[in-house]
Amino acid sequence: FKVLERVGDVAYKCDLPEELSRVHNTFHVFDLKKCHADEPLAVPLDGLHLDDKLHFVEAQGELMNREVKWLKQSRIPLVKVR
């Protein structure tokens, strides 16, 4: 997102799209990263659907495969959907 202005020594105000109007647009410098976006890897915001509490609204898909990978004490569920 485009940086609009610097707020103090450690914060910046960003230009957020209308879909993110409920998100506060001022961020601490530690929350920001320089973006070298590769267009094929960028996720378009118009493809995301958010409800009024900014939770993702997901469409139902067909479950193709499911497995669980174990990493020491953690388990990681892997799900393939179509």
N, CA, C and O atoms as a Maestro MAE file, in Angstrom:
{
 s_m_m2io_version
 :::
 2.0.0
}

f_m_ct {
 s_m_title
 :::
 protein
 m_atom[328] {
  # First column is atom index #
  i_m_mmod_type
  r_m_x_coord
  r_m_y_coord
  r_m_z_coord
  i_m_residue_number
  s_m_chain_name
  s_m_pdb_residue_name
  s_m_pdb_atom_name
  i_m_atomic_number
  :::
  1 25 0.846 -1.182 0.000 1 A "PHE " " N  " 7
  2 3 0.000 0.000 0.000 1 A "PHE " " CA " 6
  3 2 0.887 1.240 0.000 1 A "PHE " " C  " 6
  4 15 2.010 1.210 0.503 1 A "PHE " " O  " 8
  5 25 0.392 2.291 -0.547 2 A "LYS " " N  " 7
  6 3 1.166 3.524 -0.657 2 A "LYS " " CA " 6
  7 2 1.216 4.226 0.701 2 A "LYS " " C  " 6
  8 15 0.208 4.320 1.401 2 A "LYS " " O  " 8
  9 25 2.403 4.716 1.060 3 A "VAL " " N  " 7
  10 3 2.578 5.474 2.299 3 A "VAL " " CA " 6
  11 2 2.183 6.916 2.023 3 A "VAL " " C  " 6
  12 15 2.721 7.548 1.114 3 A "VAL " " O  " 8
  13 25 1.237 7.442 2.813 4 A "LEU " " N  " 7
  14 3 0.749 8.807 2.622 4 A "LEU " " CA " 6
  15 2 1.588 9.829 3.364 4 A "LEU " " C  " 6
  16 15 1.935 10.878 2.821 4 A "LEU " " O  " 8
  17 25 1.915 9.512 4.626 5 A "GLU " " N  " 7
  18 3 2.695 10.470 5.412 5 A "GLU " " CA " 6
  19 2 3.357 9.778 6.588 5 A "GLU " " C  " 6
  20 15 2.953 8.695 7.012 5 A "GLU " " O  " 8
  21 25 4.382 10.434 7.099 6 A "ARG " " N  " 7
  22 3 5.070 9.960 8.288 6 A "ARG " " CA " 6
  23 2 4.408 10.597 9.497 6 A "ARG " " C  " 6
  24 15 4.163 11.803 9.511 6 A "ARG " " O  " 8
  25 25 4.120 9.793 10.511 7 A "VAL " " N  " 7
  26 3 3.477 10.284 11.729 7 A "VAL " " CA " 6
  27 2 4.475 10.090 12.868 7 A "VAL " " C  " 6
  28 15 4.660 8.975 13.356 7 A "VAL " " O  " 8
  29 25 5.104 11.160 13.280 8 A "GLY " " N  " 7
  30 3 6.115 11.062 14.327 8 A "GLY " " CA " 6
  31 2 7.375 10.394 13.804 8 A "GLY " " C  " 6
  32 15 7.654 10.414 12.605 8 A "GLY " " O  " 8
  33 25 8.141 9.796 14.728 9 A "ASP " " N  " 7
  34 3 9.411 9.181 14.356 9 A "ASP " " CA " 6
  35 2 9.277 7.727 13.926 9 A "ASP " " C  " 6
  36 15 10.122 7.228 13.183 9 A "ASP " " O  " 8
  37 25 8.221 7.029 14.380 10 A "VAL " " N  " 7
  38 3 8.174 5.581 14.160 10 A "VAL " " CA " 6
  39 2 6.855 5.074 13.581 10 A "VAL " " C  " 6
  40 15 6.567 3.881 13.682 10 A "VAL " " O  " 8
  41 25 6.051 5.939 12.982 11 A "ALA " " N  " 7
  42 3 4.769 5.496 12.432 11 A "ALA " " CA " 6
  43 2 4.524 6.112 11.062 11 A "ALA " " C  " 6
  44 15 5.023 7.191 10.741 11 A "ALA " " O  " 8
  45 25 3.741 5.395 10.267 12 A "TYR " " N  " 7
  46 3 3.386 5.853 8.925 12 A "TYR " " CA " 6
  47 2 1.898 5.652 8.684 12 A "TYR " " C  " 6
  48 15 1.302 4.686 9.161 12 A "TYR " " O  " 8
  49 25 1.310 6.573 7.939 13 A "LYS " " N  " 7
  50 3 -0.093 6.464 7.544 13 A "LYS " " CA " 6
  51 2 -0.121 5.944 6.114 13 A "LYS " " C  " 6
  52 15 0.537 6.502 5.236 13 A "LYS " " O  " 8
  53 25 -0.886 4.870 5.874 14 A "CYS " " N  " 7
  54 3 -0.938 4.226 4.563 14 A "CYS " " CA " 6
  55 2 -2.292 4.428 3.902 14 A "CYS " " C  " 6
  56 15 -3.309 4.614 4.570 14 A "CYS " " O  " 8
  57 25 -2.282 4.387 2.586 15 A "ASP " " N  " 7
  58 3 -3.503 4.493 1.790 15 A "ASP " " CA " 6
  59 2 -4.073 3.091 1.609 15 A "ASP " " C  " 6
  60 15 -3.561 2.308 0.808 15 A "ASP " " O  " 8
  61 25 -5.136 2.771 2.355 16 A "LEU " " N  " 7
  62 3 -5.756 1.450 2.288 16 A "LEU " " CA " 6
  63 2 -6.976 1.490 1.380 16 A "LEU " " C  " 6
  64 15 -7.634 2.527 1.287 16 A "LEU " " O  " 8
  65 25 -7.296 0.384 0.707 17 A "PRO " " N  " 7
  66 3 -8.480 0.355 -0.148 17 A "PRO " " CA " 6
  67 2 -9.765 0.371 0.674 17 A "PRO " " C  " 6
  68 15 -9.738 0.161 1.887 17 A "PRO " " O  " 8
  69 25 -10.868 0.618 0.017 18 A "GLU " " N  " 7
  70 3 -12.175 0.719 0.679 18 A "GLU " " CA " 6
  71 2 -12.546 -0.566 1.423 18 A "GLU " " C  " 6
  72 15 -13.200 -0.509 2.464 18 A "GLU " " O  " 8
  73 25 -12.134 -1.725 0.899 19 A "GLU " " N  " 7
  74 3 -12.455 -2.996 1.559 19 A "GLU " " CA " 6
  75 2 -11.862 -3.077 2.962 19 A "GLU " " C  " 6
  76 15 -12.378 -3.798 3.816 19 A "GLU " " O  " 8
  77 25 -10.785 -2.343 3.198 20 A "LEU " " N  " 7
  78 3 -10.116 -2.357 4.502 20 A "LEU " " CA " 6
  79 2 -10.399 -1.085 5.288 20 A "LEU " " C  " 6
  80 15 -9.567 -0.653 6.086 20 A "LEU " " O  " 8
  81 25 -11.553 -0.487 5.075 21 A "SER " " N  " 7
  82 3 -11.879 0.788 5.723 21 A "SER " " CA " 6
  83 2 -11.995 0.661 7.242 21 A "SER " " C  " 6
  84 15 -11.852 1.659 7.947 21 A "SER " " O  " 8
  85 25 -12.249 -0.537 7.762 22 A "ARG " " N  " 7
  86 3 -12.360 -0.721 9.207 22 A "ARG " " CA " 6
  87 2 -11.010 -0.979 9.873 22 A "ARG " " C  " 6
  88 15 -10.936 -1.090 11.096 22 A "ARG " " O  " 8
  89 25 -9.950 -1.073 9.082 23 A "VAL " " N  " 7
  90 3 -8.599 -1.256 9.616 23 A "VAL " " CA " 6
  91 2 -7.977 0.115 9.819 23 A "VAL " " C  " 6
  92 15 -8.054 0.976 8.943 23 A "VAL " " O  " 8
  93 25 -7.358 0.316 10.981 24 A "HIS " " N  " 7
  94 3 -6.692 1.591 11.255 24 A "HIS " " CA " 6
  95 2 -5.540 1.758 10.274 24 A "HIS " " C  " 6
  96 15 -4.766 0.822 10.076 24 A "HIS " " O  " 8
  97 25 -5.409 2.915 9.664 25 A "ASN " " N  " 7
  98 3 -4.440 3.092 8.580 25 A "ASN " " CA " 6
  99 2 -3.080 3.624 9.020 25 A "ASN " " C  " 6
  100 15 -2.268 3.982 8.166 25 A "ASN " " O  " 8
  101 25 -2.804 3.689 10.316 26 A "THR " " N  " 7
  102 3 -1.501 4.127 10.811 26 A "THR " " CA " 6
  103 2 -0.780 2.926 11.414 26 A "THR " " C  " 6
  104 15 -1.330 2.224 12.263 26 A "THR " " O  " 8
  105 25 0.466 2.693 10.965 27 A "PHE " " N  " 7
  106 3 1.210 1.507 11.370 27 A "PHE " " CA " 6
  107 2 2.567 1.894 11.934 27 A "PHE " " C  " 6
  108 15 3.191 2.846 11.467 27 A "PHE " " O  " 8
  109 25 3.023 1.154 12.942 28 A "HIS " " N  " 7
  110 3 4.361 1.317 13.498 28 A "HIS " " CA " 6
  111 2 5.365 0.803 12.473 28 A "HIS " " C  " 6
  112 15 5.060 -0.114 11.711 28 A "HIS " " O  " 8
  113 25 6.539 1.376 12.452 29 A "VAL " " N  " 7
  114 3 7.557 1.028 11.465 29 A "VAL " " CA " 6
  115 2 7.927 -0.459 11.534 29 A "VAL " " C  " 6
  116 15 8.307 -1.028 10.510 29 A "VAL " " O  " 8
  117 25 7.831 -1.102 12.690 30 A "PHE " " N  " 7
  118 3 8.141 -2.522 12.810 30 A "PHE " " CA " 6
  119 2 7.102 -3.403 12.121 30 A "PHE " " C  " 6
  120 15 7.386 -4.562 11.819 30 A "PHE " " O  " 8
  121 25 5.906 -2.877 11.868 31 A "ASP " " N  " 7
  122 3 4.856 -3.645 11.201 31 A "ASP " " CA " 6
  123 2 4.949 -3.570 9.680 31 A "ASP " " C  " 6
  124 15 4.237 -4.289 8.980 31 A "ASP " " O  " 8
  125 25 5.816 -2.711 9.167 32 A "LEU " " N  " 7
  126 3 5.912 -2.499 7.721 32 A "LEU " " CA " 6
  127 2 7.140 -3.197 7.151 32 A "LEU " " C  " 6
  128 15 8.183 -3.280 7.799 32 A "LEU " " O  " 8
  129 25 6.993 -3.699 5.919 33 A "LYS " " N  " 7
  130 3 8.108 -4.299 5.193 33 A "LYS " " CA " 6
  131 2 8.115 -3.726 3.784 33 A "LYS " " C  " 6
  132 15 7.062 -3.451 3.210 33 A "LYS " " O  " 8
  133 25 9.296 -3.550 3.240 34 A "LYS " " N  " 7
  134 3 9.392 -3.100 1.860 34 A "LYS " " CA " 6
  135 2 8.903 -4.226 0.960 34 A "LYS " " C  " 6
  136 15 9.270 -5.386 1.145 34 A "LYS " " O  " 8
  137 25 8.086 -3.879 0.001 35 A "CYS " " N  " 7
  138 3 7.469 -4.886 -0.854 35 A "CYS " " CA " 6
  139 2 8.093 -4.857 -2.237 35 A "CYS " " C  " 6
  140 15 8.048 -3.840 -2.929 35 A "CYS " " O  " 8
  141 25 8.670 -5.968 -2.630 36 A "HIS " " N  " 7
  142 3 9.145 -6.156 -3.994 36 A "HIS " " CA " 6
  143 2 8.195 -7.166 -4.626 36 A "HIS " " C  " 6
  144 15 8.534 -8.340 -4.776 36 A "HIS " " O  " 8
  145 25 7.018 -6.707 -4.991 37 A "ALA " " N  " 7
  146 3 5.957 -7.612 -5.431 37 A "ALA " " CA " 6
  147 2 6.252 -8.206 -6.795 37 A "ALA " " C  " 6
  148 15 6.651 -7.513 -7.731 37 A "ALA " " O  " 8
  149 25 6.046 -9.498 -6.878 38 A "ASP " " N  " 7
  150 3 6.080 -10.210 -8.143 38 A "ASP " " CA " 6
  151 2 4.619 -10.405 -8.529 38 A "ASP " " C  " 6
  152 15 3.899 -11.145 -7.859 38 A "ASP " " O  " 8
  153 25 4.178 -9.764 -9.581 39 A "GLU " " N  " 7
  154 3 2.755 -9.726 -9.932 39 A "GLU " " CA " 6
  155 2 2.076 -11.094 -9.940 39 A "GLU " " C  " 6
  156 15 0.958 -11.192 -9.433 39 A "GLU " " O  " 8
  157 25 2.682 -12.166 -10.486 40 A "PRO " " N  " 7
  158 3 1.986 -13.455 -10.451 40 A "PRO " " CA " 6
  159 2 1.783 -13.988 -9.036 40 A "PRO " " C  " 6
  160 15 0.877 -14.789 -8.805 40 A "PRO " " O  " 8
  161 25 2.614 -13.557 -8.084 41 A "LEU " " N  " 7
  162 3 2.490 -14.038 -6.712 41 A "LEU " " CA " 6
  163 2 1.603 -13.149 -5.854 41 A "LEU " " C  " 6
  164 15 1.220 -13.552 -4.756 41 A "LEU " " O  " 8
  165 25 1.267 -11.963 -6.316 42 A "ALA " " N  " 7
  166 3 0.445 -11.038 -5.537 42 A "ALA " " CA " 6
  167 2 -1.001 -11.519 -5.509 42 A "ALA " " C  " 6
  168 15 -1.540 -11.956 -6.526 42 A "ALA " " O  " 8
  169 25 -1.621 -11.435 -4.338 43 A "VAL " " N  " 7
  170 3 -3.022 -11.829 -4.186 43 A "VAL " " CA " 6
  171 2 -3.891 -10.601 -4.413 43 A "VAL " " C  " 6
  172 15 -3.762 -9.620 -3.680 43 A "VAL " " O  " 8
  173 25 -4.775 -10.627 -5.414 44 A "PRO " " N  " 7
  174 3 -5.636 -9.464 -5.645 44 A "PRO " " CA " 6
  175 2 -6.679 -9.330 -4.543 44 A "PRO " " C  " 6
  176 15 -7.310 -10.313 -4.154 44 A "PRO " " O  " 8
  177 25 -6.857 -8.113 -4.045 45 A "LEU " " N  " 7
  178 3 -7.819 -7.894 -2.966 45 A "LEU " " CA " 6
  179 2 -9.255 -8.049 -3.427 45 A "LEU " " C  " 6
  180 15 -10.129 -8.366 -2.620 45 A "LEU " " O  " 8
  181 25 -9.520 -7.831 -4.715 46 A "ASP " " N  " 7
  182 3 -10.898 -7.951 -5.178 46 A "ASP " " CA " 6
  183 2 -11.384 -9.399 -5.160 46 A "ASP " " C  " 6
  184 15 -12.589 -9.638 -5.244 46 A "ASP " " O  " 8
  185 25 -10.480 -10.364 -5.055 47 A "GLY " " N  " 7
  186 3 -10.871 -11.767 -4.955 47 A "GLY " " CA " 6
  187 2 -11.187 -12.200 -3.537 47 A "GLY " " C  " 6
  188 15 -11.686 -13.306 -3.327 47 A "GLY " " O  " 8
  189 25 -10.905 -11.346 -2.557 48 A "LEU " " N  " 7
  190 3 -11.167 -11.674 -1.159 48 A "LEU " " CA " 6
  191 2 -12.511 -11.111 -0.733 48 A "LEU " " C  " 6
  192 15 -12.878 -9.997 -1.107 48 A "LEU " " O  " 8
  193 25 -13.239 -11.887 0.049 49 A "HIS " " N  " 7
  194 3 -14.524 -11.432 0.563 49 A "HIS " " CA " 6
  195 2 -14.435 -11.391 2.086 49 A "HIS " " C  " 6
  196 15 -14.141 -12.402 2.725 49 A "HIS " " O  " 8
  197 25 -14.691 -10.216 2.664 50 A "LEU " " N  " 7
  198 3 -14.617 -10.025 4.106 50 A "LEU " " CA " 6
  199 2 -15.995 -9.666 4.635 50 A "LEU " " C  " 6
  200 15 -16.757 -8.950 3.985 50 A "LEU " " O  " 8
  201 25 -16.311 -10.180 5.841 51 A "ASP " " N  " 7
  202 3 -17.581 -9.792 6.452 51 A "ASP " " CA " 6
  203 2 -17.382 -8.505 7.248 51 A "ASP " " C  " 6
  204 15 -16.312 -7.900 7.188 51 A "ASP " " O  " 8
  205 25 -18.403 -8.083 7.994 52 A "ASP " " N  " 7
  206 3 -18.325 -6.804 8.704 52 A "ASP " " CA " 6
  207 2 -17.320 -6.804 9.847 52 A "ASP " " C  " 6
  208 15 -16.947 -5.734 10.327 52 A "ASP " " O  " 8
  209 25 -16.863 -7.992 10.306 53 A "LYS " " N  " 7
  210 3 -15.845 -8.077 11.352 53 A "LYS " " CA " 6
  211 2 -14.470 -8.398 10.771 53 A "LYS " " C  " 6
  212 15 -13.558 -8.798 11.494 53 A "LYS " " O  " 8
  213 25 -14.332 -8.218 9.449 54 A "LEU " " N  " 7
  214 3 -13.083 -8.448 8.722 54 A "LEU " " CA " 6
  215 2 -12.602 -9.893 8.793 54 A "LEU " " C  " 6
  216 15 -11.398 -10.149 8.787 54 A "LEU " " O  " 8
  217 25 -13.544 -10.842 8.861 55 A "HIS " " N  " 7
  218 3 -13.219 -12.258 8.755 55 A "HIS " " CA " 6
  219 2 -13.390 -12.671 7.298 55 A "HIS " " C  " 6
  220 15 -14.261 -12.152 6.600 55 A "HIS " " O  " 8
  221 25 -12.568 -13.596 6.843 56 A "PHE " " N  " 7
  222 3 -12.686 -14.077 5.477 56 A "PHE " " CA " 6
  223 2 -13.975 -14.871 5.312 56 A "PHE " " C  " 6
  224 15 -14.324 -15.688 6.164 56 A "PHE " " O  " 8
  225 25 -14.675 -14.628 4.217 57 A "VAL " " N  " 7
  226 3 -15.851 -15.406 3.854 57 A "VAL " " CA " 6
  227 2 -15.375 -16.406 2.813 57 A "VAL " " C  " 6
  228 15 -14.945 -16.028 1.723 57 A "VAL " " O  " 8
  229 25 -15.456 -17.681 3.159 58 A "GLU " " N  " 7
  230 3 -14.909 -18.711 2.299 58 A "GLU " " CA " 6
  231 2 -16.015 -19.423 1.533 58 A "GLU " " C  " 6
  232 15 -17.097 -19.669 2.066 58 A "GLU " " O  " 8
  233 25 -15.734 -19.745 0.293 59 A "ALA " " N  " 7
  234 3 -16.660 -20.532 -0.509 59 A "ALA " " CA " 6
  235 2 -16.384 -22.013 -0.253 59 A "ALA " " C  " 6
  236 15 -15.235 -22.411 -0.058 59 A "ALA " " O  " 8
  237 25 -17.438 -22.824 -0.254 60 A "GLN " " N  " 7
  238 3 -17.277 -24.258 -0.052 60 A "GLN " " CA " 6
  239 2 -16.585 -24.873 -1.258 60 A "GLN " " C  " 6
  240 15 -16.872 -24.505 -2.397 60 A "GLN " " O  " 8
  241 25 -15.688 -25.797 -1.013 61 A "GLY " " N  " 7
  242 3 -14.993 -26.502 -2.080 61 A "GLY " " CA " 6
  243 2 -15.073 -27.998 -1.833 61 A "GLY " " C  " 6
  244 15 -15.492 -28.443 -0.764 61 A "GLY " " O  " 8
  245 25 -14.672 -28.758 -2.819 62 A "GLU " " N  " 7
  246 3 -14.691 -30.212 -2.703 62 A "GLU " " CA " 6
  247 2 -13.383 -30.677 -2.078 62 A "GLU " " C  " 6
  248 15 -12.308 -30.285 -2.531 62 A "GLU " " O  " 8
  249 25 -13.463 -31.505 -1.043 63 A "LEU " " N  " 7
  250 3 -12.290 -32.032 -0.360 63 A "LEU " " CA " 6
  251 2 -11.674 -33.133 -1.212 63 A "LEU " " C  " 6
  252 15 -12.312 -34.152 -1.474 63 A "LEU " " O  " 8
  253 25 -10.441 -32.926 -1.641 64 A "MET " " N  " 7
  254 3 -9.774 -33.888 -2.524 64 A "MET " " CA " 6
  255 2 -8.886 -34.856 -1.738 64 A "MET " " C  " 6
  256 15 -8.866 -36.051 -2.030 64 A "MET " " O  " 8
  257 25 -8.162 -34.352 -0.755 65 A "ASN " " N  " 7
  258 3 -7.219 -35.182 -0.011 65 A "ASN " " CA " 6
  259 2 -6.948 -34.533 1.340 65 A "ASN " " C  " 6
  260 15 -6.994 -33.311 1.476 65 A "ASN " " O  " 8
  261 25 -6.667 -35.366 2.336 66 A "ARG " " N  " 7
  262 3 -6.347 -34.855 3.667 66 A "ARG " " CA " 6
  263 2 -5.266 -35.745 4.278 66 A "ARG " " C  " 6
  264 15 -5.327 -36.970 4.176 66 A "ARG " " O  " 8
  265 25 -4.283 -35.119 4.911 67 A "GLU " " N  " 7
  266 3 -3.267 -35.864 5.640 67 A "GLU " " CA " 6
  267 2 -2.717 -34.986 6.757 67 A "GLU " " C  " 6
  268 15 -2.911 -33.770 6.763 67 A "GLU " " O  " 8
  269 25 -2.035 -35.616 7.693 68 A "VAL " " N  " 7
  270 3 -1.467 -34.899 8.832 68 A "VAL " " CA " 6
  271 2 0.028 -35.171 8.868 68 A "VAL " " C  " 6
  272 15 0.456 -36.325 8.869 68 A "VAL " " O  " 8
  273 25 0.818 -34.110 8.898 69 A "LYS " " N  " 7
  274 3 2.273 -34.217 9.031 69 A "LYS " " CA " 6
  275 2 2.636 -33.905 10.481 69 A "LYS " " C  " 6
  276 15 2.101 -32.969 11.076 69 A "LYS " " O  " 8
  277 25 3.546 -34.693 11.041 70 A "TRP " " N  " 7
  278 3 3.996 -34.466 12.411 70 A "TRP " " CA " 6
  279 2 5.377 -33.837 12.388 70 A "TRP " " C  " 6
  280 15 6.264 -34.290 11.665 70 A "TRP " " O  " 8
  281 25 5.555 -32.789 13.184 71 A "LEU " " N  " 7
  282 3 6.824 -32.090 13.307 71 A "LEU " " CA " 6
  283 2 7.149 -32.006 14.790 71 A "LEU " " C  " 6
  284 15 6.671 -31.113 15.489 71 A "LEU " " O  " 8
  285 25 7.962 -32.937 15.264 72 A "LYS " " N  " 7
  286 3 8.270 -33.083 16.687 72 A "LYS " " CA " 6
  287 2 6.974 -33.178 17.482 72 A "LYS " " C  " 6
  288 15 6.301 -34.206 17.409 72 A "LYS " " O  " 8
  289 25 6.603 -32.165 18.228 73 A "GLN " " N  " 7
  290 3 5.394 -32.207 19.049 73 A "GLN " " CA " 6
  291 2 4.187 -31.573 18.369 73 A "GLN " " C  " 6
  292 15 3.091 -31.578 18.928 73 A "GLN " " O  " 8
  293 25 4.376 -31.031 17.173 74 A "SER " " N  " 7
  294 3 3.293 -30.325 16.480 74 A "SER " " CA " 6
  295 2 2.725 -31.195 15.371 74 A "SER " " C  " 6
  296 15 3.429 -32.008 14.772 74 A "SER " " O  " 8
  297 25 1.446 -31.008 15.115 75 A "ARG " " N  " 7
  298 3 0.844 -31.696 13.979 75 A "ARG " " CA " 6
  299 2 0.313 -30.643 13.026 75 A "ARG " " C  " 6
  300 15 -0.292 -29.654 13.442 75 A "ARG " " O  " 8
  301 25 0.548 -30.869 11.739 76 A "ILE " " N  " 7
  302 3 0.172 -29.906 10.710 76 A "ILE " " CA " 6
  303 2 -0.826 -30.576 9.769 76 A "ILE " " C  " 6
  304 15 -0.446 -31.452 8.992 76 A "ILE " " O  " 8
  305 25 -2.099 -30.176 9.827 77 A "PRO " " N  " 7
  306 3 -3.068 -30.762 8.898 77 A "PRO " " CA " 6
  307 2 -2.899 -30.158 7.502 77 A "PRO " " C  " 6
  308 15 -2.837 -28.938 7.350 77 A "PRO " " O  " 8
  309 25 -2.826 -31.013 6.498 78 A "LEU " " N  " 7
  310 3 -2.724 -30.592 5.104 78 A "LEU " " CA " 6
  311 2 -4.003 -31.014 4.394 78 A "LEU " " C  " 6
  312 15 -4.392 -32.181 4.449 78 A "LEU " " O  " 8
  313 25 -4.649 -30.075 3.736 79 A "VAL " " N  " 7
  314 3 -5.920 -30.343 3.070 79 A "VAL " " CA " 6
  315 2 -5.836 -29.829 1.642 79 A "VAL " " C  " 6
  316 15 -5.414 -28.698 1.401 79 A "VAL " " O  " 8
  317 25 -6.243 -30.674 0.695 80 A "LYS " " N  " 7
  318 3 -6.283 -30.274 -0.712 80 A "LYS " " CA " 6
  319 2 -7.747 -30.161 -1.117 80 A "LYS " " C  " 6
  320 15 -8.506 -31.122 -0.996 80 A "LYS " " O  " 8
  321 25 -8.144 -28.976 -1.602 81 A "VAL " " N  " 7
  322 3 -9.529 -28.743 -2.011 81 A "VAL " " CA " 6
  323 2 -9.565 -28.275 -3.458 81 A "VAL " " C  " 6
  324 15 -8.580 -27.771 -3.997 81 A "VAL " " O  " 8
  325 25 -10.716 -28.454 -4.061 82 A "ARG " " N  " 7
  326 3 -10.920 -27.968 -5.428 82 A "ARG " " CA " 6
  327 2 -12.117 -27.064 -5.433 82 A "ARG " " C  " 6
  328 15 -12.484 -26.532 -6.480 82 A "ARG " " O  " 8
  :::
 }
 m_bond[327] {
  # First column is bond index #
  i_m_from
  i_m_to
  i_m_order
  :::
  1 1 2 1
  2 2 3 1
  3 3 4 2
  4 3 5 1
  5 5 6 1
  6 6 7 1
  7 7 8 2
  8 7 9 1
  9 9 10 1
  10 10 11 1
  11 11 12 2
  12 11 13 1
  13 13 14 1
  14 14 15 1
  15 15 16 2
  16 15 17 1
  17 17 18 1
  18 18 19 1
  19 19 20 2
  20 19 21 1
  21 21 22 1
  22 22 23 1
  23 23 24 2
  24 23 25 1
  25 25 26 1
  26 26 27 1
  27 27 28 2
  28 27 29 1
  29 29 30 1
  30 30 31 1
  31 31 32 2
  32 31 33 1
  33 33 34 1
  34 34 35 1
  35 35 36 2
  36 35 37 1
  37 37 38 1
  38 38 39 1
  39 39 40 2
  40 39 41 1
  41 41 42 1
  42 42 43 1
  43 43 44 2
  44 43 45 1
  45 45 46 1
  46 46 47 1
  47 47 48 2
  48 47 49 1
  49 49 50 1
  50 50 51 1
  51 51 52 2
  52 51 53 1
  53 53 54 1
  54 54 55 1
  55 55 56 2
  56 55 57 1
  57 57 58 1
  58 58 59 1
  59 59 60 2
  60 59 61 1
  61 61 62 1
  62 62 63 1
  63 63 64 2
  64 63 65 1
  65 65 66 1
  66 66 67 1
  67 67 68 2
  68 67 69 1
  69 69 70 1
  70 70 71 1
  71 71 72 2
  72 71 73 1
  73 73 74 1
  74 74 75 1
  75 75 76 2
  76 75 77 1
  77 77 78 1
  78 78 79 1
  79 79 80 2
  80 79 81 1
  81 81 82 1
  82 82 83 1
  83 83 84 2
  84 83 85 1
  85 85 86 1
  86 86 87 1
  87 87 88 2
  88 87 89 1
  89 89 90 1
  90 90 91 1
  91 91 92 2
  92 91 93 1
  93 93 94 1
  94 94 95 1
  95 95 96 2
  96 95 97 1
  97 97 98 1
  98 98 99 1
  99 99 100 2
  100 99 101 1
  101 101 102 1
  102 102 103 1
  103 103 104 2
  104 103 105 1
  105 105 106 1
  106 106 107 1
  107 107 108 2
  108 107 109 1
  109 109 110 1
  110 110 111 1
  111 111 112 2
  112 111 113 1
  113 113 114 1
  114 114 115 1
  115 115 116 2
  116 115 117 1
  117 117 118 1
  118 118 119 1
  119 119 120 2
  120 119 121 1
  121 121 122 1
  122 122 123 1
  123 123 124 2
  124 123 125 1
  125 125 126 1
  126 126 127 1
  127 127 128 2
  128 127 129 1
  129 129 130 1
  130 130 131 1
  131 131 132 2
  132 131 133 1
  133 133 134 1
  134 134 135 1
  135 135 136 2
  136 135 137 1
  137 137 138 1
  138 138 139 1
  139 139 140 2
  140 139 141 1
  141 141 142 1
  142 142 143 1
  143 143 144 2
  144 143 145 1
  145 145 146 1
  146 146 147 1
  147 147 148 2
  148 147 149 1
  149 149 150 1
  150 150 151 1
  151 151 152 2
  152 151 153 1
  153 153 154 1
  154 154 155 1
  155 155 156 2
  156 155 157 1
  157 157 158 1
  158 158 159 1
  159 159 160 2
  160 159 161 1
  161 161 162 1
  162 162 163 1
  163 163 164 2
  164 163 165 1
  165 165 166 1
  166 166 167 1
  167 167 168 2
  168 167 169 1
  169 169 170 1
  170 170 171 1
  171 171 172 2
  172 171 173 1
  173 173 174 1
  174 174 175 1
  175 175 176 2
  176 175 177 1
  177 177 178 1
  178 178 179 1
  179 179 180 2
  180 179 181 1
  181 181 182 1
  182 182 183 1
  183 183 184 2
  184 183 185 1
  185 185 186 1
  186 186 187 1
  187 187 188 2
  188 187 189 1
  189 189 190 1
  190 190 191 1
  191 191 192 2
  192 191 193 1
  193 193 194 1
  194 194 195 1
  195 195 196 2
  196 195 197 1
  197 197 198 1
  198 198 199 1
  199 199 200 2
  200 199 201 1
  201 201 202 1
  202 202 203 1
  203 203 204 2
  204 203 205 1
  205 205 206 1
  206 206 207 1
  207 207 208 2
  208 207 209 1
  209 209 210 1
  210 210 211 1
  211 211 212 2
  212 211 213 1
  213 213 214 1
  214 214 215 1
  215 215 216 2
  216 215 217 1
  217 217 218 1
  218 218 219 1
  219 219 220 2
  220 219 221 1
  221 221 222 1
  222 222 223 1
  223 223 224 2
  224 223 225 1
  225 225 226 1
  226 226 227 1
  227 227 228 2
  228 227 229 1
  229 229 230 1
  230 230 231 1
  231 231 232 2
  232 231 233 1
  233 233 234 1
  234 234 235 1
  235 235 236 2
  236 235 237 1
  237 237 238 1
  238 238 239 1
  239 239 240 2
  240 239 241 1
  241 241 242 1
  242 242 243 1
  243 243 244 2
  244 243 245 1
  245 245 246 1
  246 246 247 1
  247 247 248 2
  248 247 249 1
  249 249 250 1
  250 250 251 1
  251 251 252 2
  252 251 253 1
  253 253 254 1
  254 254 255 1
  255 255 256 2
  256 255 257 1
  257 257 258 1
  258 258 259 1
  259 259 260 2
  260 259 261 1
  261 261 262 1
  262 262 263 1
  263 263 264 2
  264 263 265 1
  265 265 266 1
  266 266 267 1
  267 267 268 2
  268 267 269 1
  269 269 270 1
  270 270 271 1
  271 271 272 2
  272 271 273 1
  273 273 274 1
  274 274 275 1
  275 275 276 2
  276 275 277 1
  277 277 278 1
  278 278 279 1
  279 279 280 2
  280 279 281 1
  281 281 282 1
  282 282 283 1
  283 283 284 2
  284 283 285 1
  285 285 286 1
  286 286 287 1
  287 287 288 2
  288 287 289 1
  289 289 290 1
  290 290 291 1
  291 291 292 2
  292 291 293 1
  293 293 294 1
  294 294 295 1
  295 295 296 2
  296 295 297 1
  297 297 298 1
  298 298 299 1
  299 299 300 2
  300 299 301 1
  301 301 302 1
  302 302 303 1
  303 303 304 2
  304 303 305 1
  305 305 306 1
  306 306 307 1
  307 307 308 2
  308 307 309 1
  309 309 310 1
  310 310 311 1
  311 311 312 2
  312 311 313 1
  313 313 314 1
  314 314 315 1
  315 315 316 2
  316 315 317 1
  317 317 318 1
  318 318 319 1
  319 319 320 2
  320 319 321 1
  321 321 322 1
  322 322 323 1
  323 323 324 2
  324 323 325 1
  325 325 326 1
  326 326 327 1
  327 327 328 2
  :::
 }
}
